[in-house]
Amino acid sequence: MDEKGISLEHKPQRVISRKAVKTVPGKVSNCRDNITVVASVNASGKRMPPLMIVKGTTHRSLYAYDTESGPPDAIWTFQSNAWIEDILGQKWFDYIILKYCGPVIDSGSTQIPRGYWCFGSGCQKQ
């Protein structure tokens, strides 16, 4: 699992200016909007769908993004700063890890991937 904040602005590789100029005008806007992508791969090396986190406080925040053209089976959600937090980490575990890591066993209130045991907030292989 890895999380990466990605800027949605254009990043030019080269800007042309005269020699010995002390300042070069920028070619991008001052917009600082980011989207956080939580990507993961299972033990067999298969890519799992990403969790996409956009900045916002309601589901209407997602309307600004073309979620249909995004990665297949991606989970789109929102957070006030577009960061991952405990609730979103749990959502990632429930909707991506448990779905794409094979059979699970029921341990009462939670599902645990077969061959693992959980305590507190972490799981370990038996």
MARGURO-248415 format. One record per residue (C-alpha): residue number from 0; z, y, x. Coordinates in pm, 1 decimal, decimal comma. Last residue first. Layout:
<node><num>NUM</num><c3>Z</c3><c2>Y</c2><c1>X</c1></node>
...
//
This chain:
<node><num>125</num><c3>1131,3</c3><c2>-1683,1</c2><c1>-36,5</c1></node>
<node><num>124</num><c3>916,1</c3><c2>-1371,1</c2><c1>-6,2</c1></node>
<node><num>123</num><c3>1109,4</c3><c2>-1048,3</c2><c1>-52,3</c1></node>
<node><num>122</num><c3>1134,3</c3><c2>-793,6</c2><c1>-333,2</c1></node>
<node><num>121</num><c3>1297,4</c3><c2>-449,5</c2><c1>-326,8</c1></node>
<node><num>120</num><c3>1477,2</c3><c2>-205,8</c2><c1>-558,7</c1></node>
<node><num>119</num><c3>1810,2</c3><c2>-383,2</c2><c1>-594,1</c1></node>
<node><num>118</num><c3>1734,6</c3><c2>-750,8</c2><c1>-538,7</c1></node>
<node><num>117</num><c3>1411,5</c3><c2>-941,0</c2><c1>-586,6</c1></node>
<node><num>116</num><c3>1297,8</c3><c2>-1292,9</c2><c1>-503,7</c1></node>
<node><num>115</num><c3>942,8</c3><c2>-1389,2</c2><c1>-421,4</c1></node>
<node><num>114</num><c3>744,8</c3><c2>-1718,4</c2><c1>-437,2</c1></node>
<node><num>113</num><c3>585,7</c3><c2>-1643,2</c2><c1>-775,2</c1></node>
<node><num>112</num><c3>543,0</c3><c2>-1267,6</c2><c1>-827,4</c1></node>
<node><num>111</num><c3>843,7</c3><c2>-1132,8</c2><c1>-1020,6</c1></node>
<node><num>110</num><c3>842,1</c3><c2>-1023,7</c2><c1>-1382,8</c1></node>
<node><num>109</num><c3>1130,0</c3><c2>-814,7</c2><c1>-1506,8</c1></node>
<node><num>108</num><c3>1394,2</c3><c2>-822,6</c2><c1>-1783,7</c1></node>
<node><num>107</num><c3>1480,2</c3><c2>-1190,6</c2><c1>-1776,1</c1></node>
<node><num>106</num><c3>1348,2</c3><c2>-1345,7</c2><c1>-1458,6</c1></node>
<node><num>105</num><c3>997,4</c3><c2>-1428,8</c2><c1>-1578,3</c1></node>
<node><num>104</num><c3>780,0</c3><c2>-1595,4</c2><c1>-1316,3</c1></node>
<node><num>103</num><c3>449,4</c3><c2>-1459,3</c2><c1>-1197,1</c1></node>
<node><num>102</num><c3>105,3</c3><c2>-1599,2</c2><c1>-1130,3</c1></node>
<node><num>101</num><c3>-135,2</c3><c2>-1406,0</c2><c1>-908,9</c1></node>
<node><num>100</num><c3>-106,3</c3><c2>-1081,6</c2><c1>-717,4</c1></node>
<node><num>99</num><c3>-350,3</c3><c2>-871,8</c2><c1>-923,3</c1></node>
<node><num>98</num><c3>-155,4</c3><c2>-803,5</c2><c1>-1244,2</c1></node>
<node><num>97</num><c3>192,3</c3><c2>-787,4</c2><c1>-1088,0</c1></node>
<node><num>96</num><c3>76,5</c3><c2>-551,2</c2><c1>-815,7</c1></node>
<node><num>95</num><c3>-142,2</c3><c2>-327,3</c2><c1>-1034,6</c1></node>
<node><num>94</num><c3>16,9</c3><c2>-246,2</c2><c1>-1370,1</c1></node>
<node><num>93</num><c3>385,3</c3><c2>-318,6</c2><c1>-1304,0</c1></node>
<node><num>92</num><c3>406,0</c3><c2>-222,8</c2><c1>-934,5</c1></node>
<node><num>91</num><c3>196,9</c3><c2>94,2</c2><c1>-976,5</c1></node>
<node><num>90</num><c3>400,4</c3><c2>191,9</c2><c1>-1285,6</c1></node>
<node><num>89</num><c3>720,6</c3><c2>135,3</c2><c1>-1087,0</c1></node>
<node><num>88</num><c3>589,4</c3><c2>359,2</c2><c1>-810,4</c1></node>
<node><num>87</num><c3>496,7</c3><c2>616,9</c2><c1>-1075,9</c1></node>
<node><num>86</num><c3>855,9</c3><c2>618,1</c2><c1>-1204,8</c1></node>
<node><num>85</num><c3>996,9</c3><c2>641,5</c2><c1>-851,3</c1></node>
<node><num>84</num><c3>773,8</c3><c2>929,3</c2><c1>-738,3</c1></node>
<node><num>83</num><c3>418,7</c3><c2>969,0</c2><c1>-611,9</c1></node>
<node><num>82</num><c3>299,6</c3><c2>1325,0</c2><c1>-571,9</c1></node>
<node><num>81</num><c3>46,0</c3><c2>1521,0</c2><c1>-779,3</c1></node>
<node><num>80</num><c3>294,4</c3><c2>1813,5</c2><c1>-795,8</c1></node>
<node><num>79</num><c3>377,1</c3><c2>1805,2</c2><c1>-1170,3</c1></node>
<node><num>78</num><c3>276,6</c3><c2>1439,3</c2><c1>-1203,1</c1></node>
<node><num>77</num><c3>-23,8</c3><c2>1280,5</c2><c1>-1370,7</c1></node>
<node><num>76</num><c3>-174,2</c3><c2>936,0</c2><c1>-1428,0</c1></node>
<node><num>75</num><c3>-499,0</c3><c2>746,5</c2><c1>-1382,2</c1></node>
<node><num>74</num><c3>-490,5</c3><c2>368,1</c2><c1>-1326,0</c1></node>
<node><num>73</num><c3>-813,3</c3><c2>253,9</c2><c1>-1165,9</c1></node>
<node><num>72</num><c3>-990,6</c3><c2>-45,2</c2><c1>-1326,8</c1></node>
<node><num>71</num><c3>-1323,2</c3><c2>55,4</c2><c1>-1166,2</c1></node>
<node><num>70</num><c3>-1304,9</c3><c2>353,9</c2><c1>-929,6</c1></node>
<node><num>69</num><c3>-1386,1</c3><c2>686,0</c2><c1>-1093,7</c1></node>
<node><num>68</num><c3>-1688,1</c3><c2>763,5</c2><c1>-1312,1</c1></node>
<node><num>67</num><c3>-1487,6</c3><c2>720,0</c2><c1>-1635,5</c1></node>
<node><num>66</num><c3>-1203,5</c3><c2>934,1</c2><c1>-1496,4</c1></node>
<node><num>65</num><c3>-1423,6</c3><c2>1243,5</c2><c1>-1476,8</c1></node>
<node><num>64</num><c3>-1135,2</c3><c2>1479,7</c2><c1>-1412,7</c1></node>
<node><num>63</num><c3>-1031,4</c3><c2>1796,4</c2><c1>-1599,6</c1></node>
<node><num>62</num><c3>-930,0</c3><c2>1584,6</c2><c1>-1901,8</c1></node>
<node><num>61</num><c3>-655,3</c3><c2>1419,1</c2><c1>-1693,1</c1></node>
<node><num>60</num><c3>-429,5</c3><c2>1723,4</c2><c1>-1722,6</c1></node>
<node><num>59</num><c3>-435,1</c3><c2>1676,2</c2><c1>-2102,4</c1></node>
<node><num>58</num><c3>-203,1</c3><c2>1379,5</c2><c1>-2047,6</c1></node>
<node><num>57</num><c3>75,6</c3><c2>1630,8</c2><c1>-1983,2</c1></node>
<node><num>56</num><c3>254,3</c3><c2>1793,4</c2><c1>-1685,9</c1></node>
<node><num>55</num><c3>-23,8</c3><c2>1825,6</c2><c1>-1432,2</c1></node>
<node><num>54</num><c3>-141,0</c3><c2>1752,7</c2><c1>-1079,0</c1></node>
<node><num>53</num><c3>-341,3</c3><c2>1431,7</c2><c1>-1052,8</c1></node>
<node><num>52</num><c3>-226,2</c3><c2>1084,3</c2><c1>-948,2</c1></node>
<node><num>51</num><c3>-482,9</c3><c2>804,2</c2><c1>-906,8</c1></node>
<node><num>50</num><c3>-344,1</c3><c2>450,3</c2><c1>-874,3</c1></node>
<node><num>49</num><c3>-604,7</c3><c2>238,2</c2><c1>-700,8</c1></node>
<node><num>48</num><c3>-753,0</c3><c2>-92,1</c2><c1>-816,2</c1></node>
<node><num>47</num><c3>-673,8</c3><c2>-384,1</c2><c1>-584,9</c1></node>
<node><num>46</num><c3>-874,7</c3><c2>-470,2</c2><c1>-276,9</c1></node>
<node><num>45</num><c3>-873,0</c3><c2>-837,4</c2><c1>-181,4</c1></node>
<node><num>44</num><c3>-742,8</c3><c2>-917,7</c2><c1>167,5</c1></node>
<node><num>43</num><c3>-570,2</c3><c2>-1246,2</c2><c1>74,9</c1></node>
<node><num>42</num><c3>-228,8</c3><c2>-1079,5</c2><c1>100,4</c1></node>
<node><num>41</num><c3>-319,3</c3><c2>-811,8</c2><c1>-155,3</c1></node>
<node><num>40</num><c3>-470,1</c3><c2>-472,6</c2><c1>-72,0</c1></node>
<node><num>39</num><c3>-341,3</c3><c2>-138,8</c2><c1>-194,7</c1></node>
<node><num>38</num><c3>-451,2</c3><c2>220,3</c2><c1>-249,9</c1></node>
<node><num>37</num><c3>-236,9</c3><c2>499,4</c2><c1>-392,5</c1></node>
<node><num>36</num><c3>-463,9</c3><c2>802,6</c2><c1>-429,2</c1></node>
<node><num>35</num><c3>-308,7</c3><c2>1146,8</c2><c1>-462,8</c1></node>
<node><num>34</num><c3>-531,4</c3><c2>1425,3</c2><c1>-596,5</c1></node>
<node><num>33</num><c3>-520,2</c3><c2>1766,7</c2><c1>-439,2</c1></node>
<node><num>32</num><c3>-571,6</c3><c2>2122,1</c2><c1>-558,6</c1></node>
<node><num>31</num><c3>-539,6</c3><c2>2380,3</c2><c1>-280,0</c1></node>
<node><num>30</num><c3>-809,1</c3><c2>2624,5</c2><c1>-392,5</c1></node>
<node><num>29</num><c3>-868,6</c3><c2>2895,1</c2><c1>-133,4</c1></node>
<node><num>28</num><c3>-1243,5</c3><c2>2847,4</c2><c1>-157,9</c1></node>
<node><num>27</num><c3>-1461,3</c3><c2>2708,6</c2><c1>117,5</c1></node>
<node><num>26</num><c3>-1705,5</c3><c2>2865,3</c2><c1>365,1</c1></node>
<node><num>25</num><c3>-1455,4</c3><c2>3049,6</c2><c1>578,8</c1></node>
<node><num>24</num><c3>-1548,8</c3><c2>3365,4</c2><c1>768,8</c1></node>
<node><num>23</num><c3>-1540,3</c3><c2>3330,5</c2><c1>1148,0</c1></node>
<node><num>22</num><c3>-1296,9</c3><c2>3538,4</c2><c1>1347,8</c1></node>
<node><num>21</num><c3>-1293,2</c3><c2>3633,2</c2><c1>1715,8</c1></node>
<node><num>20</num><c3>-1671,1</c3><c2>3635,2</c2><c1>1763,2</c1></node>
<node><num>19</num><c3>-1757,9</c3><c2>3544,2</c2><c1>2122,3</c1></node>
<node><num>18</num><c3>-2096,6</c3><c2>3393,9</c2><c1>2030,3</c1></node>
<node><num>17</num><c3>-2243,3</c3><c2>3463,9</c2><c1>1686,0</c1></node>
<node><num>16</num><c3>-2161,9</c3><c2>3236,8</c2><c1>1393,9</c1></node>
<node><num>15</num><c3>-2265,3</c3><c2>2900,9</c2><c1>1245,7</c1></node>
<node><num>14</num><c3>-2012,4</c3><c2>2692,5</c2><c1>1052,1</c1></node>
<node><num>13</num><c3>-2010,4</c3><c2>2318,3</c2><c1>1103,8</c1></node>
<node><num>12</num><c3>-1846,9</c3><c2>2017,5</c2><c1>939,4</c1></node>
<node><num>11</num><c3>-1808,6</c3><c2>2184,7</c2><c1>601,8</c1></node>
<node><num>10</num><c3>-1518,2</c3><c2>2060,3</c2><c1>390,7</c1></node>
<node><num>9</num><c3>-1599,1</c3><c2>2092,0</c2><c1>18,5</c1></node>
<node><num>8</num><c3>-1290,0</c3><c2>2097,3</c2><c1>-203,2</c1></node>
<node><num>7</num><c3>-1135,1</c3><c2>1801,0</c2><c1>-384,1</c1></node>
<node><num>6</num><c3>-854,4</c3><c2>1765,3</c2><c1>-132,8</c1></node>
<node><num>5</num><c3>-722,0</c3><c2>1411,5</c2><c1>-95,3</c1></node>
<node><num>4</num><c3>-356,2</c3><c2>1317,3</c2><c1>-68,8</c1></node>
<node><num>3</num><c3>-322,5</c3><c2>963,1</c2><c1>60,7</c1></node>
<node><num>2</num><c3>-90,2</c3><c2>683,1</c2><c1>-39,5</c1></node>
<node><num>1</num><c3>-88,0</c3><c2>344,1</c2><c1>125,9</c1></node>
<node><num>0</num><c3>0,0</c3><c2>0,0</c2><c1>0,0</c1></node>
//
